[in-house]
Amino acid sequence: MSGSREFDVIVYGATGYTGRLVAEYLAKSGHGDLEWAMAGRSADKLAAVRDEIGAPADTPLVVANADDPASLAAMAGRTKVVLTTVGPYQLYGEPLIAVCAEAGTDYVDLCGEPAWMRQMIDKYDAKAKASGARIVFSCGFDSIPFDLGVWFVQQAAKEEFGEVARRVRGRVRAMQGTFSGGTAASLKATLAAAAKDPAVLQLLINPFALTPGFTGPQQPRGDAVDFEASLDSWVAPFIMAAINTRNVHRSNFLLGHPWGEDFVYDEMVLTGPGDAGEAAAKAVAGDNSLGAEGGPKPGEGPSAEEREAGFYDVLFVAEMPDGGRVTAGVKGDKDPGYGSTSKMIAESALCLVRDVPDAPGGVTTPGAVMAEPLIARLTAHAGLSFTRES
């Protein structure tokens, strides 16, 4: 990628709900030497948002539109990385990936749409490798805490046992906040695509959908209420597991299977022991509100007070064949779908530019291209913690 670009980062979709949060974070994060710009369809709306979030009056504004590929190409040619919050990505994302892959421009998004992601891998991975563009999906709550959480607990397993674990469990211990309107819209778009195309449905149910040419062992389905004696807790399905587990397997794949070709990973929600835990697990399993009507729409979200009150806490258990285990926790402040996600994607873009500028191109994952430096960034700047617990 050219080192002479005008900007380090362009935030595309800066007038949307999440894009606005990202722009506000960059404006106030203290990265004083950062050259960045706000992009969207309307210069007037961009200027209004720039003033409302308190960004400097000279913050550059870039007009670009998914319906105008020439404007996207011009934008990509001006920056080292495009940070896009314009989803659902299966509806609006491909033209931007195409121009970034062509121009050697890095790209980060918040995609949680595995079937579309596989289509983009098949279409643009070779071109991105050739141009040097790092195309990095899923740089928000789906799937950074999980992708990097597995990487982190595997480092702990190597320190404790001299080898990695072939079995890791990801267990959400606590979470307060809402999923984004973009996540809900992406789910609806994915279900609509699956209804039209059986090939999309096959990708959605395949745990190795993002590892072309490789299929590992059978993975836990994660779709039923169960009791896990080793954790003394009932567990329930976790709605984001369908994307997070695919990204974890892709990271393992891209890194050359350091966790083994027989690696097994799943995610569930812990609801506690006893009758109360069982009842809570059944309630979680029966909650279909994310895809229901009346939820948040793209561009909508919680108040600042609600974002500040949010948090999440995820346990990772690395289990060794001889019965030994090591555990680690990943925690984040602010609500997962908006407050924390906006910080994670911003730091992901900065990490690409500043910490791993020479990493090779291709369609990749945070865990494969920048795990260790991104953990350091998220810990220092974004309110996350990665802690070995046993």
Secondary structure as GFF3:
##gff-version 3
##sequence-region A 1 390
A	DSSP	beta_strand	7	12	.	.	.	ID=ss1
A	DSSP	alpha_helix	17	28	.	.	.	ID=ss2
A	DSSP	beta_strand	36	40	.	.	.	ID=ss3
A	DSSP	alpha_helix	43	52	.	.	.	ID=ss4
A	DSSP	beta_strand	61	63	.	.	.	ID=ss5
A	DSSP	alpha_helix	69	76	.	.	.	ID=ss6
A	DSSP	beta_strand	79	84	.	.	.	ID=ss7
A	DSSP	alpha_helix	89	92	.	.	.	ID=ss8
A	DSSP	alpha_helix	94	103	.	.	.	ID=ss9
A	DSSP	beta_strand	106	108	.	.	.	ID=ss10
A	DSSP	alpha_helix	114	131	.	.	.	ID=ss11
A	DSSP	beta_strand	134	136	.	.	.	ID=ss12
A	DSSP	alpha_helix	144	161	.	.	.	ID=ss13
A	DSSP	beta_strand	167	176	.	.	.	ID=ss14
A	DSSP	alpha_helix	181	196	.	.	.	ID=ss15
A	DSSP	alpha_helix	198	204	.	.	.	ID=ss16
A	DSSP	beta_strand	226	228	.	.	.	ID=ss17
A	DSSP	three_ten_helix	229	231	.	.	.	ID=ss18
A	DSSP	beta_strand	233	237	.	.	.	ID=ss19
A	DSSP	alpha_helix	241	254	.	.	.	ID=ss20
A	DSSP	beta_strand	264	272	.	.	.	ID=ss21
A	DSSP	alpha_helix	274	285	.	.	.	ID=ss22
A	DSSP	three_ten_helix	289	291	.	.	.	ID=ss23
A	DSSP	alpha_helix	304	309	.	.	.	ID=ss24
A	DSSP	beta_strand	311	319	.	.	.	ID=ss25
A	DSSP	beta_strand	325	333	.	.	.	ID=ss26
A	DSSP	pi_helix	336	340	.	.	.	ID=ss27
A	DSSP	alpha_helix	341	354	.	.	.	ID=ss28
A	DSSP	beta_strand	362	364	.	.	.	ID=ss29
A	DSSP	alpha_helix	366	369	.	.	.	ID=ss30
A	DSSP	alpha_helix	371	381	.	.	.	ID=ss31
A	DSSP	beta_strand	384	388	.	.	.	ID=ss32
###
